[in-house]
C-alpha cells in the first residue's frame, strides 16, 4: 500500500502548504491544548562524540572500511526536543487541570536537563491530574500518556511505554477520528518506539499509516510529511529494500531542501544516512558525490574552524579509500583534518589519535605502491611509524586516565561520552599495535 504514496511523493511539489496549529492563550478560564511530544533520542550537540569509530584492523589486511558518524536508529530529525502543540479547544478549568499544566511544564524542563527520574515522577503526576481534571478519555490524557511513553522510551523501559502509546492513540482516534493529524503524530512516535527495538514490521505499519494521514492533512511539501517519509525509508532499508528506501529518503531530502533547509543539520543527517546506504550497497560514486556535497555545505556554512566540517572531510577521505580512489586526495584531506583538530582540540584528544591512525594507514598504502624508490619508501614508513607511535601514546594515556579514576568501561558511573571515548581508545590501541607489527 505504501508504494502508492511513494509514487505520489516522488512527484514534484508545485505548491507548499504549511498548516499551523493555533495555540490558545492561557487564561483563567481555558486550558491550553495538550502538546503531543517527541522527546526521543537525538544527536548529541557536542561534536566531540561524532567522530567515526575505527574499524578493526586484521593482521595482513589494510582494509579501510569507513565507519561514518553513525546516526542513532532511534533518533528523531529535530535538533532537540520537539513539543508539538495541537489545536484543541478546552474550557475546563479546575485544580487538577492547573496542576496538570504545572507538572507537565516542569517535567519537560527536568527532562531537558537530563533529570529523568524527577521528570518521570512529574509526568506520572500529570497523567493522574489529567484523568481527574479532564476525564479519562480526554485528549489531555492522551498527551500525558504520550509524554510519559516517550520518557520511558528514552529510559528503555519498553514494557511500560507501549501500553501508554496505544492508549494515547486510542483516545485521539475516539476524540478526533482515525485520520486526524494528531493521530498521525502519535503513530509516528509509536513507529519510533518500535524502530529503536528493531521491530521493523511494527514500525513499518505505524509509519505507513502516519504517512498517509500526514499527506492528506499537511500536503506533500510539509516538513512533518518528509520526516515520516524519511523514517519509513529507514525501515524499508532495514528490511532489505534498499531501492525503495533510497527513493523515499531522497524525496524527503528534496522536500526540506525546497523548504529552505538545504544547509540545516537536519538535511545533513539525512544525506549522511543516504551515504551509508550507498556505501553498504556498493554505490561508491553516488556515496562520494553526496559526501562531497555535505563537505562543501559544511565548508561554506561553518568553515574549517568547526569539527563538523572536519568530520565530513574525514568521512570523505575514508570513502575514497574504501572505493580505491586517490590516495593522495585522501592523504591531503586527512592532513587538513589533523591540522584543524590540533587547533580546535587538546593535543592528547582521542580524535587526534584516530586521525593519526587513518593517516598511518594511508602512508602504508602509498608505500605498497612505491616502485623501487627506496628513499621515498623510507619516508612513507617513517611517517607511518610516527603517526602510529603518537596514536598509541594518546590512546594509552586516555585508558590510563580512566583506570586512575577507578572506573571500568561498564561502570554505572561512566557517562555515555566517556564510554565511547574508552571504546575508541581501545580500538585505536589494538589497530595501531597490529599495524606496527605489519610494518
C-alpha positions as CSV (number, residue, x, y, z in Angstrom):
1,X,0.0,0.0,0.0
2,X,2.9,2.4,0.7
3,X,4.1,2.2,-2.9
4,X,1.1,4.3,-3.9
5,X,2.2,7.0,-1.5
6,X,5.8,6.7,-2.7
7,X,4.8,7.4,-6.3
8,X,2.8,10.3,-5.3
9,X,5.5,11.7,-3.0
10,X,8.1,11.3,-5.8
11,X,6.2,13.8,-8.0
12,X,7.3,17.4,-8.0
13,X,5.5,19.6,-5.5
14,X,4.5,22.8,-7.2
15,X,3.0,24.4,-4.1
16,X,3.8,24.0,-0.5
17,X,1.2,24.5,2.2
18,X,2.3,24.6,5.8
19,X,-0.5,24.1,8.2
20,X,-0.1,25.8,11.6
21,X,-2.0,24.9,14.7
22,X,-3.1,27.8,16.8
23,X,-2.1,27.8,20.4
24,X,-4.9,29.2,22.7
25,X,-3.9,32.0,25.1
26,X,-3.6,30.8,28.6
27,X,-6.1,32.4,30.9
28,X,-8.1,31.6,33.9
29,X,-11.0,30.0,32.1
30,X,-9.2,27.9,29.5
31,X,-6.6,25.2,29.5
32,X,-4.1,25.2,26.6
33,X,-4.1,22.3,24.2
34,X,-2.2,19.2,25.2
35,X,1.1,19.1,23.3
36,X,1.9,15.8,21.6
37,X,5.6,15.5,22.0
38,X,8.5,13.8,20.6
39,X,11.2,13.6,23.2
40,X,13.3,10.7,22.0
41,X,17.0,10.2,21.4
42,X,18.8,12.9,19.4
43,X,22.2,13.6,18.1
44,X,24.3,15.0,20.9
45,X,25.0,18.6,20.4
46,X,28.7,18.1,21.4
47,X,30.6,17.4,18.2
48,X,33.3,15.8,20.3
49,X,31.4,12.5,20.2
50,X,30.5,12.5,16.5
51,X,33.9,11.3,15.1
52,X,33.9,8.0,13.2
53,X,34.6,4.8,15.1
54,X,37.6,2.9,13.9
55,X,37.3,-0.4,12.1
56,X,39.2,-3.4,13.4
57,X,42.5,-3.9,11.6
58,X,43.3,-7.6,10.9
59,X,46.8,-8.8,10.6
60,X,48.0,-8.7,7.0
61,X,44.9,-6.8,5.8
62,X,44.9,-3.0,5.2
63,X,41.2,-2.6,4.7
64,X,39.8,0.9,5.1
65,X,36.1,0.2,5.9
66,X,34.8,3.7,6.5
67,X,32.7,4.0,9.6
68,X,30.9,7.3,9.3
69,X,29.4,9.3,12.1
70,X,26.6,7.0,12.9
71,X,23.0,8.1,13.4
72,X,21.2,6.5,16.3
73,X,18.4,4.5,14.8
74,X,16.1,5.9,17.4
75,X,16.8,9.5,16.8
76,X,14.3,11.9,15.5
77,X,15.1,14.5,12.9
78,X,14.6,17.5,15.1
79,X,17.6,19.1,16.9
80,X,16.5,18.8,20.5
81,X,13.1,18.2,21.9
82,X,10.1,18.7,19.7
83,X,7.0,19.6,21.6
84,X,4.1,19.9,19.1
85,X,1.1,21.8,20.2
86,X,-2.0,20.7,18.5
87,X,-5.2,22.6,18.2
88,X,-7.9,21.8,20.8
89,X,-10.5,23.9,22.4
90,X,-10.9,23.2,26.1
91,X,-12.6,25.4,28.6
92,X,-12.3,23.0,31.5
93,X,-10.5,24.7,34.5
94,X,-10.1,23.3,38.0
95,X,-7.4,22.5,40.5
96,X,-6.5,19.3,38.6
97,X,-6.1,21.0,35.2
98,X,-3.9,23.6,36.8
99,X,-1.7,21.0,38.4
100,X,-1.6,19.2,35.1
101,X,-0.1,22.2,33.3
102,X,2.5,22.8,36.1
103,X,3.5,19.2,36.3
104,X,3.8,18.9,32.5
105,X,5.9,22.1,32.1
106,X,8.2,21.2,35.0
107,X,8.6,17.6,33.7
108,X,9.7,18.9,30.3
109,X,12.3,21.2,31.9
110,X,13.7,18.3,34.0
111,X,13.8,16.0,31.0
112,X,15.8,18.6,29.0
113,X,18.2,18.8,32.0
114,X,18.7,15.0,31.9
115,X,16.9,14.5,35.3
116,X,14.8,11.6,34.1
117,X,13.8,10.2,37.4
118,X,12.4,13.6,38.5
119,X,10.8,14.1,35.1
120,X,9.1,10.7,35.3
121,X,7.6,11.5,38.7
122,X,6.0,14.7,37.4
123,X,4.9,13.1,34.1
124,X,3.1,10.3,36.2
125,X,1.6,13.0,38.3
126,X,0.5,15.0,35.2
127,X,-1.2,11.9,33.8
128,X,-3.2,11.4,37.1
129,X,-4.2,15.1,37.2
130,X,-5.3,15.0,33.6
131,X,-7.6,12.0,34.3
132,X,-9.1,13.7,37.3
133,X,-9.4,17.1,35.8
134,X,-10.5,16.4,32.2
135,X,-11.8,12.8,32.3
136,X,-10.1,9.5,31.5
137,X,-10.8,9.7,27.7
138,X,-9.9,13.3,27.2
139,X,-7.2,14.3,24.7
140,X,-5.2,15.8,27.5
141,X,-4.9,12.3,28.9
142,X,-3.6,11.2,25.5
143,X,-1.0,13.9,25.6
144,X,0.2,12.9,29.1
145,X,0.2,9.2,28.1
146,X,2.4,10.1,25.1
147,X,4.8,12.3,27.2
148,X,5.3,9.5,29.7
149,X,5.7,6.9,27.0
150,X,8.4,8.9,25.3
151,X,10.3,9.3,28.5
152,X,10.1,5.5,29.1
153,X,11.4,5.0,25.5
154,X,14.4,7.1,26.4
155,X,14.9,5.1,29.5
156,X,14.4,1.9,27.5
157,X,11.5,0.9,29.8
158,X,9.8,-0.5,26.7
159,X,7.3,-2.7,28.7
160,X,5.9,0.5,30.3
161,X,6.0,2.6,27.2
162,X,4.0,0.6,24.7
163,X,0.6,0.5,26.5
164,X,0.8,4.2,27.0
165,X,1.4,4.8,23.3
166,X,-1.5,2.6,22.4
167,X,-3.8,4.3,24.9
168,X,-2.9,7.7,23.6
169,X,-3.7,6.7,20.0
170,X,-7.0,5.1,21.1
171,X,-8.1,8.3,22.9
172,X,-7.1,10.5,20.0
173,X,-8.9,8.3,17.5
174,X,-12.1,8.4,19.6
175,X,-11.8,12.1,20.0
176,X,-10.9,13.2,16.5
177,X,-11.2,10.3,14.1
178,X,-8.8,7.8,12.6
179,X,-7.4,10.3,10.0
180,X,-6.7,13.3,12.3
181,X,-3.2,14.8,12.2
182,X,-2.9,14.2,15.9
183,X,-3.3,10.5,15.4
184,X,-0.7,10.7,12.7
185,X,1.8,12.3,15.1
186,X,1.1,9.7,17.7
187,X,1.6,6.9,15.2
188,X,4.9,8.4,14.2
189,X,6.0,8.3,17.9
190,X,4.9,4.7,18.1
191,X,6.9,3.9,15.0
192,X,10.0,5.4,16.7
193,X,9.3,3.3,19.7
194,X,9.3,0.1,17.6
195,X,12.2,1.2,15.5
196,X,14.6,1.6,18.4
197,X,13.8,-2.0,19.3
198,X,14.4,-3.1,15.7
199,X,10.7,-4.3,15.4
200,X,10.7,-3.2,11.8
201,X,7.4,-4.8,10.8
202,X,5.5,-3.0,13.6
203,X,7.4,0.2,12.8
204,X,6.5,-0.2,9.1
205,X,2.8,-0.4,9.9
206,X,2.9,2.8,12.0
207,X,4.9,4.8,9.5
208,X,2.8,3.8,6.6
209,X,-0.4,4.9,8.3
210,X,1.2,8.1,9.7
211,X,2.5,9.0,6.2
212,X,-1.0,8.6,4.7
213,X,-2.5,10.8,7.4
214,X,0.1,13.5,7.1
215,X,-0.1,13.5,3.3
216,X,-3.8,14.2,3.4
217,X,-3.7,16.6,6.3
218,X,-0.5,18.5,5.6
219,X,0.3,18.1,2.0
220,X,3.4,16.5,0.3
221,X,5.6,19.6,0.8
222,X,5.3,19.7,4.5
223,X,8.4,19.0,6.7
224,X,6.5,16.7,9.0
225,X,5.4,14.6,6.0
226,X,9.0,14.5,4.9
227,X,10.1,13.4,8.4
228,X,7.8,10.4,8.4
229,X,8.8,9.6,4.8
230,X,12.4,9.5,5.8
231,X,11.8,7.2,8.7
232,X,9.7,4.9,6.5
233,X,12.7,4.8,4.2
234,X,14.9,3.8,7.1
235,X,12.6,0.9,8.0
236,X,12.5,-0.3,4.4
237,X,16.3,-0.3,4.3
238,X,16.4,-2.3,7.5
239,X,14.1,-4.8,5.9
240,X,16.4,-5.2,2.9
241,X,14.6,-3.0,0.4
242,X,17.4,-0.5,-0.4
243,X,15.9,0.5,-3.7
244,X,12.6,1.8,-2.3
245,X,14.3,3.2,0.8
246,X,16.6,5.3,-1.4
247,X,13.6,6.8,-3.2
248,X,11.8,7.8,0.0
249,X,14.9,9.2,1.7
250,X,16.0,11.2,-1.4
251,X,12.5,12.6,-1.7
252,X,12.4,13.6,2.0
253,X,15.7,15.4,1.4
254,X,14.2,17.2,-1.6
255,X,11.2,18.4,0.4
256,X,13.3,20.0,3.1
257,X,15.7,21.5,0.6
258,X,12.9,23.1,-1.2
259,X,11.6,24.3,2.2
260,X,14.8,26.3,2.7
261,X,16.7,23.8,4.9
262,X,19.3,22.7,2.5
263,X,22.1,23.7,4.8
264,X,20.5,22.6,8.0
265,X,21.8,19.9,10.3
266,X,18.6,18.0,9.6
267,X,19.4,17.8,5.9
268,X,23.0,16.8,6.6
269,X,21.8,13.9,8.7
270,X,19.6,12.6,6.0
271,X,22.3,13.0,3.4
272,X,24.7,11.2,5.6
273,X,22.3,8.3,6.1
274,X,21.9,8.1,2.3
275,X,25.7,8.0,2.0
276,X,25.7,5.0,4.4
277,X,23.2,3.2,2.2
278,X,25.2,3.8,-0.9
279,X,28.4,2.5,0.8
280,X,26.7,-0.6,2.0
281,X,25.2,-1.5,-1.4
282,X,28.5,-0.7,-3.2
283,X,27.4,2.5,-4.9
284,X,30.6,4.4,-4.2
285,X,30.3,7.0,-6.9
286,X,27.0,8.1,-5.5
287,X,28.3,8.0,-2.0
288,X,31.3,10.2,-3.0
289,X,29.1,12.7,-4.7
290,X,26.8,13.2,-1.8
291,X,29.7,13.2,0.7
292,X,31.4,15.9,-1.3
293,X,28.1,17.9,-1.3
294,X,28.0,17.5,2.5
295,X,31.6,18.7,2.9
296,X,31.0,21.7,0.5
297,X,28.0,22.7,2.5
298,X,29.8,22.5,5.8
299,X,32.8,24.4,4.4
300,X,30.5,27.2,3.2
301,X,28.3,27.4,6.3
302,X,30.8,26.6,9.2
303,X,34.3,26.7,7.8
304,X,37.2,24.6,8.9
305,X,37.0,26.0,12.4
306,X,34.1,23.6,13.0
307,X,34.6,20.0,14.0
308,X,31.5,19.1,11.9
309,X,33.4,20.2,8.8
310,X,36.4,18.1,9.9
311,X,34.3,15.1,10.4
312,X,32.7,15.5,7.0
313,X,36.1,15.7,5.4
314,X,37.4,12.7,7.2
315,X,34.3,10.7,6.1
316,X,35.0,11.7,2.5
317,X,38.6,10.5,2.9
318,X,37.5,7.1,4.2
319,X,35.1,6.6,1.4
320,X,37.8,7.5,-1.1
321,X,40.0,4.8,0.5
322,X,37.2,2.3,0.6
323,X,36.4,2.8,-3.1
324,X,40.1,2.6,-4.1
325,X,40.2,6.2,-5.0
326,X,43.1,8.7,-5.0
327,X,45.4,8.0,-2.0
328,X,46.9,11.5,-2.4
329,X,43.5,13.1,-2.1
330,X,42.7,11.1,0.9
331,X,46.0,12.0,2.5
332,X,45.5,15.7,1.8
333,X,42.0,15.6,3.4
334,X,43.3,13.7,6.5
335,X,46.2,16.1,6.9
336,X,43.9,19.1,6.8
337,X,41.6,17.3,9.3
338,X,44.6,16.8,11.6
339,X,45.7,20.4,11.3
340,X,42.3,21.6,12.2
341,X,41.9,19.3,15.1
342,X,45.2,20.4,16.5
343,X,43.9,23.9,16.6
344,X,40.5,23.0,18.0
345,X,41.2,20.3,20.5
346,X,43.7,19.4,23.2
347,X,46.8,17.8,21.8
348,X,46.1,14.5,23.6
349,X,42.4,14.3,22.4
350,X,41.3,10.9,21.2
351,X,40.1,12.3,17.9
352,X,43.7,13.3,17.1
353,X,44.8,9.8,17.7
354,X,42.1,8.4,15.4
355,X,43.1,10.9,12.7
356,X,46.8,9.8,13.0
357,X,45.8,6.1,12.7
358,X,44.0,6.9,9.5
359,X,47.0,8.8,8.1
360,X,49.3,5.9,9.1
361,X,47.2,3.5,7.0
362,X,47.3,5.9,4.0
363,X,51.1,6.0,4.3
364,X,51.2,2.2,4.3
365,X,49.1,2.0,1.2
366,X,51.3,4.6,-0.5
367,X,54.3,2.5,0.5
368,X,52.8,-0.5,-1.2
369,X,52.5,1.4,-4.4
370,X,56.1,2.7,-4.5
371,X,58.1,1.3,-7.4
372,X,61.7,0.8,-6.3
373,X,62.3,4.3,-4.9
374,X,64.0,3.3,-1.6
375,X,64.2,6.9,-0.3
376,X,60.5,7.5,-0.9
377,X,59.6,4.2,0.7
378,X,61.7,5.0,3.8
379,X,59.9,8.4,4.2
380,X,56.5,6.8,4.0
381,X,57.4,4.1,6.5
382,X,58.9,6.7,8.9
383,X,55.7,8.8,8.6
384,X,53.5,5.8,9.3
385,X,55.5,4.8,12.4
386,X,55.5,8.4,13.7
387,X,51.7,8.6,13.3
388,X,51.3,5.2,14.9
389,X,53.5,6.0,17.8
390,X,51.6,9.2,18.6
391,X,48.2,7.4,18.2
392,X,49.3,4.6,20.6
393,X,50.6,7.2,23.1
394,X,47.4,9.2,23.2
395,X,45.2,6.1,23.3
396,X,47.2,4.6,26.2
397,X,47.1,7.9,28.1
398,X,43.4,8.0,27.7
399,X,42.9,4.5,29.0
400,X,45.3,5.2,31.9
401,X,43.3,8.2,32.8
402,X,40.1,6.2,33.2
403,X,42.0,3.5,35.0
404,X,43.2,6.0,37.6
405,X,39.7,7.2,38.1
406,X,38.9,3.8,39.4
407,X,36.0,3.0,36.9
408,X,35.6,0.4,34.3
409,X,34.1,0.6,30.9
410,X,30.9,-1.0,32.2
411,X,30.7,1.1,35.4
412,X,27.4,2.8,36.1
413,X,29.3,5.9,36.9
414,X,30.8,6.3,33.5
415,X,28.8,8.5,31.2
416,X,27.9,7.8,27.6
417,X,30.6,10.0,26.2
418,X,33.3,8.5,28.5
419,X,32.3,5.0,27.5
420,X,32.5,6.0,23.8
421,X,36.0,7.5,24.4
422,X,37.2,4.4,26.2
423,X,35.9,2.1,23.5
424,X,37.6,4.3,20.8
425,X,40.9,4.4,22.6
426,X,40.9,0.6,22.9
427,X,40.2,0.2,19.2
428,X,43.0,2.7,18.3
429,X,45.4,0.9,20.6
430,X,44.7,-2.6,19.1
431,X,44.6,-1.4,15.5
432,X,47.7,0.7,15.8
433,X,49.6,-2.1,17.5
434,X,48.7,-4.6,14.8
435,X,49.7,-2.2,12.1
436,X,53.1,-1.6,13.8
437,X,53.6,-5.4,13.5
438,X,52.9,-5.3,9.8
439,X,55.4,-2.5,9.0
